[in-house]
Amino acid sequence: MMQKPVCLADFEVLFKRSLDKNARDYYSSGANQEQTLKDNVDAFSRYRLRPRMLRDVSNVNMKTTILGEEVDFPVGAAPTAMQKMSHSEGEMATARAVASVGTCMIVSSWATSSIEEVAQASGSGLRWFQLYLYTDKNITMNLIERAERNGYKALVVTVDTPILGRRLADARNGFNLSSHLQLANFSTDMVQSSLDSSQSESGLYRYTQVLMDSKLTWDTIVWVKSITRVPVIVKGILTAEDALLAVQYGVDGIMVSNHGGRQLDGVLASIDALGEVVEAVKGRVEVYLDGGVRQGTDVLKALALGAKAVFIGRPVIWGLAYQGRAGVEEVFKILKEEFKLAMALSGCAKISDINPTLVAYQKQLFSKL
């Protein structure tokens, strides 16, 4: 038996032991040959730290703000679907955990707890709502209205999923949501009629083919902004060109993300795409990152490269599978302590001390030898 987890990798080991193959493969898999899934994690090791010495780090302060809201440290929960496959309390347990550690939760449209249930569980905790865009605009409008009414402070519009990427594990398993669960933000009949899997594809693939809008353009973002009172963040940006368009079309934030390696395989790791996006926007909007964050030094590197905050997805699921709310809290506490240590050992007493001089790309280092 494994002892109490001491790092995020330990939670992954326990997660793999605890769930059935259908759920385990859904959470763990990436698109096609999973090049990007693997590289999201590996890419962080290509960036090396350049610590500064003889700095007073006796009192390290990790507090920061995102969209004007204070958080205790710059790590939040990324939108991760169908969390009740991992634990019976699902998103509600995650919401309680994230609120208790003083950071932000992004709630998935495809949650197995409703917008209202998660809001109640979160209480006064900071929460954003991840939004997919549907062919039937009334569905999208209903989600936005409910999110606003229930205290979600921003919309995170996923723009990298006009159609679903091909995830071979889900196709082989004929993935489908367990019969006792449902996508809680939608009518049962609508979801069930579209989630039924075929022999060659997952039920989720069928769902996106039937219901989601593949005709999205930047004008769609303008439309979303016109019908909401809260800030709009676009999630799934990987290039300077799209970052510039995002600013042009008035977004309030950008999430550098490749959907956890689950959409187009072979794209840049999130940390590799971060620099050009930050350079393109030049501080006009906040930039966040998800994908591959597994330790405190990863957080430090992302912030040094210009991210305002990072968000973690799979590690939240690992903690949830391990011990529900307590497991998720432990994941965040470990990552927070690792980040605090990384800051101190790099000579950073506060978030504003973190800057690009702290990191060097490995190839650049070797070129100087």
C-alpha positions, 0 to 999 in steps of 0.5 A: 500500500502506498503511503500518504501522497507527497507529490502530484505524481503519487496521486496519479498512481492512486488514481489509476488503481481506483477507477474502472477502465472507462473512466480512467482512460477518459481522464488520462487519454489524449488525442491520437498518438498522444504526442502533445499529452506527453509533451505538455509535461516534458516541455517544462524540463526544457526551461531551466531556472536562474535563481538569485541569491541573498534576497530576503525570502523570510516572508514569501507572499503568494497572493495575486489577483486574476481579473481583479479578484484576489486569490491566495496563490496563482493556481486554479482548477481547470474545467474538467468534465464529468467529475462524478465518474471520479467521486460521488460528490464530483464537482461539488467536492472540488468546489468546496476544496477550491474555495477552502484553499482560496483560489479559482475553480472553472466549472465545465459545461459538461459537469455532472453537477449543475451550475446551481449545485456547484455555486451552492457548494462553492459559497463565496469562492471564486468561480468561472464558467467554461462555455461550449457554444451550441448550434442552438443559441438558446442553449448557450444563452441559457447557460450564460444566464444561469452562470451569471445568476449564480455568481460566476465571475467570468465566462471561459469560452473554449475555442479549440473544439469546433469538433471533438479530437479523436481519442483512441482509448475512448473509441476503443472503449466506446466511452459513454457516461455511466447510466446513473450519471448525467450532464447536469446542465442539460435536459436528460432527453437531449443528452441521452439522444446524442450520447449513445455511442457507436461501435467505432466512436465514443458517445461524447464524439457523437454528442459534439457532432450533433449539438455543438457549433462547428461554424464558430468565428471571431464574430461569435465571440463578439456575440457572446460579449454582447449578451453577457455582463461578465468578462470573457476569456478565450481558452485554446489559444496557441499562437501570436496571430490568434492572440492578437485577434483575441485582443482585437475582438475585445476579450478580457483574458486568454487561456493558453491551452491545447485542451490537455493534449486532447484535440489536435495531436502534435501542437505546441506544448502549452508552456512552449506557446506561452511566450509568443502569446504573452509577447503578442498581447503586451499586457493588454489582457491577462494570460493564463496557462493550463496543461502539464503543470505537475510541480511548483517549479512549473508554476514558477516557470509559467509565471516567469514567462508571463502567465498571470496564473495557471490551472490544473485539470488532471491532478484535480481528478487524481485528488478527487479519486483519492479522497474526494474534497480532502484529496483535492485540497491536498493536491492544492496544498502540496502544489502551493508549498512546492511553489512557495519553496520554488519562489524562496529558492529563486529569490522571490518574496512576492509574485511581482519579483517573478520575471523572465530573467528567472528562466532560460530555454535549455537550447539557449544554454547549450548554445553558449557553451 
